[in-house]
Structure formats: C-alpha cells, structure tokens
Amino acid sequence: MPRDSRRMSMAGWLLALLLGNALLPASAFAQAPTYLAQWGSFGSGSSQFNNPLGIAVGANGIIYVGDGDNDRIQMFTLDGGYVSEFGGPGTGAGQFRNPNNIAIDPSGTLYVVDNGNARVQKFTSTGAFLSEWGAFGVGPGQFNQPCGIGIDQLGFVYVVDGQNERVQKFTASGTYVTQWPVHGPVGLAVDAGDNIYVVAYSNLRVEKYTSTGTLIRTYGTATPGAGALTAPINVGVDQVGNVYVVEQFVDRVQVFSNDGTFQYAWGSTGSGDGQFVAPYGIAFGALGRVYVGDRNNNRIQVFGHVPTSTTATSWGRLKRIYR
C-alpha cells in the first residue's frame, strides 16, 4: 500500500487548504511537481519489486508495472493498492524474461516488450495472453534488446530495437510495416498527434519523428547546464505535449515544452521522498499525476501539484477545522 502517512506534512495540508482544493495538471505549471506518495519495496511478494521498469496507466484506472527481475507485470490502483499480477519466468506464451516497457492501445489491450525473449506480447487488460511476435535477429520483425514501445491513434505499434539501432513499426497484429535508424535508441513515446519520441542515448538527446520516421526536432542542449542530457534512458509525453526525459545515472527528470524549450527538472540521488536511484519508467494519470519508476529503490513514486485557489480560506476557518 502507499505510504500515505509520508505524503504531506500538516503544514503542507494547511497550505493546500489556504490555496483551495482544485487540482490542475502538471502541464499548467512552470515548476517541478511535488512529491505525493509512493509504494513498493524490494522482494518478490505482492507490491514488491526487483528492478521495476516500464509503467503504463490504463483508462480503466489500473497502473501496470513491468517488474523486470521478477519476470511479471503487477497491477495496481491509482493510489498503489495491489490488484493482481501475471507472467512468470520462462519462454512460453505469457511468460517473460525481463519485461520492459508497456503500451496500451485505445481498446485497453496491453503490449509488453519481453526484452530477454526478443519479442512483443499482447494481453487483455486483466492479463490474459492474446498473441506475440518477434524473435532474436536482425531482419524485419526481429529484435536484439527491444525496450521502448508506443502505440499511435491508428493502432500502429512502434518498438525500439536497441542493439539493432532502429525503431520498427508494426500493425496491431505484429505485421512489419517499416523501420528507421536511431543512434543508441532506448525509450520511446507517442503523442496525441502520432509523433514518435525516441531517446537516442548515444546522441544524448531525444529525437522527435513523424510516424514514418522523418526527423522533426531534438530535445536536449549540447552545452552543460539546464536542458543538457547526460544519461537519458526513457521519455514520456503528457496530455498537452510536454516532454519528460528520465535520466538514470543523474537521478532526475527533465521537462521540455514541445518546441524544445527547457522548463524544469526535479530529483536527486537518494532514497528519500522525491529522490531516485536509477529511475526508469514514467507515465501520466488523471489530475496531472506523474508516476516514476524508482528502479534501484524498488518503488513507484507519485508526483503532482499543490492545489490552486478556488475558494476563500481564512485562518479562522482553519482553526475551526483543526481545533
């Protein structure tokens, strides 16, 4: 269960009440989101993790987490309550060897990158196996260290083929469509306009492409300082197009507007609230919530923003509430 008792101090709640009670998406703010909650610890039991990787939030209100070294997908409510799990170690249908990133299509079907088995597997929203495609190799539809995955509005599936240094595009049934080269690709995201964002680790940047592989824009400056990427590993795009880049070895998230302008960053190395050790997965939920997989701390952290003013609140009202 989430460590709700650690979410916010009484002073924080008092400030929230003074400001009001409406929660706006993170994209409405020009500052880093606030730590809200977390769940998870090291282990193989329910709500425990061993190398949590990809995160996806379904329209059904379920959060799916790729529990890499436990070879399973765990399912949680939006506040971290354990729901169920599926998978297990192996090479058979529905089994995994280091499940990585996860994508969800408009119908709620899950697509999981089965990294160690060099394939993509499809499941229902409850974890029932549907189909799979891929095998180890260098040909079309084959993979070597697949990792990132995303789905566009038409149902096409984009997969990062890491060691083959390319992105491959498939139909929803796994039929190969096309591919394009990327230098050191790792994470991938797709926005509402069907643009594809790929972390080009070797270039220390995120690259934005059309759905056919034409380069549009890059994110990350070439000079030291704010906006410079030193260890990008994954990427996410929020509901209004802001680009979030997870950096694993410097333990932070950097955020850019869609035109490439640096906005803010948050995170530092450690095990405290809002700190990370080798973060990886990132996903977005309702009310501007941002979910980050804190890999080496074996937990999921939740971030958001302090409420904005909607109702007048006086010290007298606060004293009546808390006396």
C-alpha positions as CSV (number, residue, x, y, z in Angstrom):
1,M,0.0,0.0,0.0
2,P,1.2,3.6,-0.5
3,R,2.9,5.2,2.4
4,D,0.2,7.9,2.6
5,S,1.4,8.9,6.0
6,R,4.5,10.3,4.4
7,R,2.7,12.2,1.6
8,M,2.4,15.7,3.0
9,S,3.1,17.3,6.3
10,M,0.3,19.1,8.3
11,A,1.9,22.4,7.2
12,G,1.6,21.2,3.6
13,W,-2.1,20.4,4.1
14,L,-2.7,23.7,5.7
15,L,-1.1,25.4,2.7
16,A,-3.2,23.4,0.4
17,L,-6.4,24.4,2.2
18,L,-5.4,28.0,2.1
19,L,-4.9,27.8,-1.6
20,G,-8.1,25.9,-2.3
21,N,-8.9,22.4,-3.5
22,A,-8.8,22.3,-7.3
23,L,-6.0,20.2,-8.8
24,L,-4.6,21.2,-12.1
25,P,-2.5,19.1,-14.5
26,A,1.3,19.4,-14.1
27,S,1.4,20.9,-17.6
28,A,-0.3,24.0,-16.2
29,F,2.7,24.9,-14.0
30,A,6.2,26.1,-14.7
31,Q,7.8,24.4,-11.8
32,A,8.6,20.9,-10.8
33,P,5.8,18.8,-9.4
34,T,5.5,18.0,-5.7
35,Y,6.1,14.5,-4.2
36,L,2.8,13.0,-3.2
37,A,3.1,9.3,-2.4
38,Q,5.0,6.0,-3.0
39,W,4.7,2.3,-2.8
40,G,6.9,-0.7,-3.1
41,S,10.0,-2.3,-1.6
42,F,12.5,-5.0,-2.6
43,G,11.2,-8.5,-2.9
44,S,9.1,-10.9,-4.9
45,G,5.8,-10.6,-3.0
46,S,2.7,-8.6,-3.9
47,S,3.6,-4.9,-4.2
48,Q,7.3,-5.7,-4.0
49,F,9.7,-5.2,-6.9
50,N,13.0,-6.4,-8.2
51,N,14.1,-3.9,-10.8
52,P,10.8,-2.1,-11.8
53,L,10.9,-0.9,-15.3
54,G,8.1,0.3,-17.6
55,I,4.9,1.9,-16.3
56,A,1.6,2.4,-18.1
57,V,-1.7,3.9,-16.8
58,G,-4.9,2.4,-18.3
59,A,-8.2,4.2,-18.9
60,N,-9.6,1.6,-16.6
61,G,-7.8,3.2,-13.7
62,I,-5.2,0.5,-13.4
63,I,-1.4,1.1,-13.3
64,Y,0.7,-1.7,-14.9
65,V,4.4,-2.0,-13.8
66,G,7.0,-4.2,-15.5
67,D,8.7,-6.0,-12.6
68,G,11.8,-6.8,-14.5
69,D,13.8,-9.3,-12.5
70,N,10.6,-10.9,-11.1
71,D,9.5,-11.6,-14.7
72,R,6.0,-10.3,-14.2
73,I,3.6,-7.4,-14.7
74,Q,2.0,-6.1,-11.5
75,M,-1.3,-4.2,-11.5
76,F,-2.3,-1.5,-9.0
77,T,-5.0,1.0,-8.4
78,L,-4.1,4.7,-8.9
79,D,-3.2,5.0,-5.2
80,G,-0.9,2.0,-5.3
81,G,-3.3,-0.7,-4.0
82,Y,-2.3,-4.1,-5.3
83,V,-4.8,-5.7,-7.7
84,S,-3.2,-8.7,-9.4
85,E,-0.3,-9.8,-11.5
86,F,0.5,-12.0,-14.5
87,G,3.5,-13.6,-16.2
88,G,6.3,-15.5,-14.6
89,P,9.8,-16.6,-15.8
90,G,10.1,-18.5,-19.0
91,T,9.9,-18.5,-22.7
92,G,6.3,-19.7,-23.2
93,A,3.3,-17.7,-24.1
94,G,2.5,-15.2,-21.4
95,Q,5.9,-15.7,-19.7
96,F,8.7,-13.2,-19.5
97,R,12.4,-12.7,-19.3
98,N,12.8,-9.2,-18.1
99,P,9.6,-7.5,-19.2
100,N,10.4,-3.9,-20.0
101,N,8.2,-1.0,-21.2
102,I,4.4,-1.3,-21.7
103,A,2.0,0.4,-24.0
104,I,-1.8,0.4,-24.0
105,D,-4.0,0.8,-27.2
106,P,-7.3,2.7,-27.2
107,S,-9.2,-0.6,-26.6
108,G,-7.2,-1.3,-23.4
109,T,-5.1,-4.1,-24.9
110,L,-1.6,-4.3,-23.4
111,Y,1.6,-4.6,-25.4
112,V,4.6,-5.7,-23.3
113,V,8.3,-5.7,-24.5
114,D,9.6,-9.1,-23.5
115,N,13.2,-8.0,-23.6
116,G,15.0,-11.2,-22.8
117,N,12.8,-13.2,-25.2
118,A,13.2,-10.6,-28.0
119,R,9.5,-10.3,-28.6
120,V,6.4,-8.3,-28.0
121,Q,3.5,-9.9,-26.2
122,K,-0.2,-8.8,-26.2
123,F,-2.6,-9.2,-23.3
124,T,-6.1,-8.2,-22.3
125,S,-6.4,-5.5,-19.6
126,T,-6.7,-8.3,-17.0
127,G,-3.6,-10.1,-18.1
128,A,-4.9,-12.9,-20.4
129,F,-2.5,-13.7,-23.1
130,L,-3.6,-12.9,-26.7
131,S,-0.6,-13.2,-29.1
132,E,3.1,-12.4,-29.6
133,W,5.6,-11.6,-32.4
134,G,9.3,-11.3,-32.7
135,A,12.5,-13.4,-32.4
136,F,16.1,-12.8,-32.0
137,G,17.8,-11.5,-35.1
138,V,18.5,-8.5,-37.4
139,G,15.8,-9.0,-40.0
140,P,12.4,-7.2,-40.3
141,G,10.3,-8.1,-37.3
142,Q,13.3,-9.5,-35.4
143,F,14.9,-7.9,-32.3
144,N,18.1,-7.6,-30.3
145,Q,17.4,-6.0,-26.9
146,P,14.0,-4.5,-27.6
147,C,13.0,-1.9,-24.9
148,G,10.8,1.1,-25.7
149,I,7.3,0.8,-27.1
150,G,4.4,3.0,-28.1
151,I,1.1,3.0,-30.0
152,D,-0.4,5.7,-32.2
153,Q,-4.1,6.6,-32.6
154,L,-4.4,4.3,-35.6
155,G,-3.2,1.3,-33.7
156,F,0.3,1.1,-35.2
157,V,3.0,-0.2,-32.7
158,Y,6.5,1.3,-32.6
159,V,9.2,-0.7,-30.9
160,V,12.8,0.3,-30.0
161,D,15.2,-2.4,-31.3
162,G,18.1,-1.4,-29.2
163,Q,21.2,-3.3,-30.3
164,N,20.0,-3.2,-33.9
165,E,19.8,0.6,-33.5
166,R,16.4,1.2,-35.1
167,V,12.8,1.7,-34.5
168,Q,10.4,-0.8,-36.1
169,K,6.8,-0.1,-36.9
170,F,4.1,-2.8,-36.9
171,T,0.4,-3.3,-37.2
172,A,-1.5,-4.2,-34.1
173,S,-1.3,-7.8,-35.1
174,G,2.5,-7.7,-35.4
175,T,2.9,-7.3,-39.2
176,Y,6.1,-5.5,-40.1
177,V,5.5,-2.1,-41.7
178,T,8.7,-0.1,-41.8
179,Q,11.8,0.9,-39.8
180,W,14.3,3.8,-39.4
181,P,17.7,4.1,-37.8
182,V,18.4,5.7,-34.5
183,H,21.8,6.0,-32.8
184,G,21.7,4.1,-29.5
185,P,17.9,4.1,-29.0
186,V,16.3,3.2,-25.6
187,G,13.0,4.7,-24.5
188,L,10.0,5.7,-26.8
189,A,6.8,7.6,-26.5
190,V,4.0,8.6,-28.9
191,D,1.9,11.8,-28.5
192,A,-1.7,12.5,-29.4
193,G,-0.6,13.7,-32.8
194,D,1.1,10.4,-33.6
195,N,4.6,11.9,-33.4
196,I,7.2,9.5,-32.1
197,Y,9.8,10.4,-29.5
198,V,12.9,8.3,-29.1
199,V,15.7,8.5,-26.6
200,A,18.9,8.5,-28.7
201,Y,21.2,7.6,-25.8
202,S,24.4,7.7,-27.9
203,N,23.5,11.3,-29.1
204,L,22.4,12.4,-25.5
205,R,19.1,13.7,-26.8
206,V,15.5,12.9,-27.5
207,E,14.5,12.8,-31.2
208,K,11.0,13.5,-32.5
209,Y,9.9,11.8,-35.7
210,T,6.8,11.6,-37.8
211,S,5.1,8.2,-37.9
212,T,7.1,7.4,-41.0
213,G,10.4,8.2,-39.5
214,T,11.2,11.7,-40.6
215,L,13.1,13.7,-38.0
216,I,11.2,16.8,-36.8
217,R,13.1,18.1,-33.7
218,T,15.5,17.2,-31.0
219,Y,15.4,17.8,-27.2
220,G,18.4,18.4,-25.0
221,T,21.1,21.0,-25.3
222,A,24.7,20.3,-26.4
223,T,26.1,22.7,-23.7
224,P,26.3,21.9,-19.9
225,G,23.6,23.3,-17.7
226,A,19.8,23.2,-17.7
227,G,18.4,21.1,-20.5
228,A,21.6,19.2,-21.1
229,L,21.1,15.5,-21.1
230,T,23.8,13.3,-19.6
231,A,22.1,9.9,-19.0
232,P,18.7,9.8,-20.8
233,I,17.0,6.4,-20.6
234,N,13.3,6.9,-21.1
235,V,10.8,9.5,-22.3
236,G,7.1,10.4,-21.8
237,V,4.8,13.0,-23.2
238,D,2.0,14.4,-21.1
239,Q,-1.6,15.3,-22.2
240,V,-0.6,18.7,-23.6
241,G,2.7,17.7,-25.3
242,N,5.4,18.5,-22.7
243,V,8.3,16.1,-23.0
244,Y,9.6,14.4,-19.8
245,V,13.1,12.8,-20.0
246,V,14.2,10.3,-17.3
247,E,17.9,10.3,-16.6
248,Q,19.1,7.2,-14.9
249,F,22.6,7.9,-13.6
250,V,22.0,11.5,-12.5
251,D,18.7,10.5,-10.9
252,R,16.4,13.2,-12.2
253,V,13.6,14.1,-14.7
254,Q,14.0,17.0,-17.1
255,V,10.9,18.6,-18.7
256,F,10.8,20.4,-22.1
257,S,7.9,22.2,-23.8
258,N,7.1,20.6,-27.1
259,D,9.1,23.2,-29.0
260,G,12.2,22.0,-27.2
261,T,12.4,24.8,-24.5
262,F,13.7,23.6,-21.2
263,Q,11.1,24.0,-18.4
264,Y,12.3,22.5,-15.2
265,A,13.9,19.4,-13.6
266,W,13.4,17.5,-10.4
267,G,15.1,14.7,-8.4
268,S,18.4,14.0,-6.8
269,T,20.3,10.8,-5.7
270,G,19.0,9.1,-2.6
271,S,16.2,7.1,-1.0
272,G,14.2,9.9,0.4
273,D,10.8,11.3,-0.8
274,G,11.3,12.7,-4.3
275,Q,14.8,11.2,-4.7
276,F,15.8,8.5,-7.1
277,V,18.4,5.8,-7.7
278,A,18.4,4.9,-11.4
279,P,14.9,5.9,-12.3
280,Y,13.4,4.4,-15.5
281,G,9.6,4.2,-16.2
282,I,7.3,7.2,-16.4
283,A,3.6,7.5,-17.0
284,F,0.8,10.1,-16.6
285,G,-2.6,9.8,-14.8
286,A,-5.6,11.9,-14.0
287,L,-5.2,15.4,-12.4
288,G,-1.7,15.8,-13.7
289,R,-0.3,12.9,-11.7
290,V,3.2,11.7,-12.8
291,Y,4.3,8.2,-11.9
292,V,8.0,7.4,-11.9
293,G,9.6,4.0,-11.5
294,D,12.4,4.4,-9.0
295,R,14.3,1.3,-10.1
296,N,17.1,0.7,-7.6
297,N,14.9,1.9,-4.7
298,N,12.3,-0.7,-5.9
299,R,9.4,1.6,-5.7
300,I,6.9,3.8,-7.6
301,Q,6.8,7.5,-6.7
302,V,3.8,9.8,-7.5
303,F,4.2,13.5,-8.1
304,G,1.7,16.3,-8.7
305,H,1.0,19.9,-7.8
306,V,-0.3,21.9,-4.8
307,P,-3.9,22.9,-5.3
308,T,-4.7,26.3,-6.8
309,S,-7.1,28.8,-5.4
310,T,-10.9,28.2,-5.9
311,T,-12.4,29.1,-2.5
312,A,-11.5,31.7,0.1
313,T,-10.0,30.2,3.2
314,S,-9.3,32.1,6.4
315,W,-7.2,31.4,9.4
316,G,-10.4,31.3,11.3
317,R,-11.8,28.5,9.1
318,L,-8.5,26.6,9.5
319,K,-8.7,26.9,13.3
320,R,-12.3,25.7,13.3
321,I,-11.2,22.7,11.2
322,Y,-8.2,21.7,13.3
323,R,-9.1,22.8,16.9
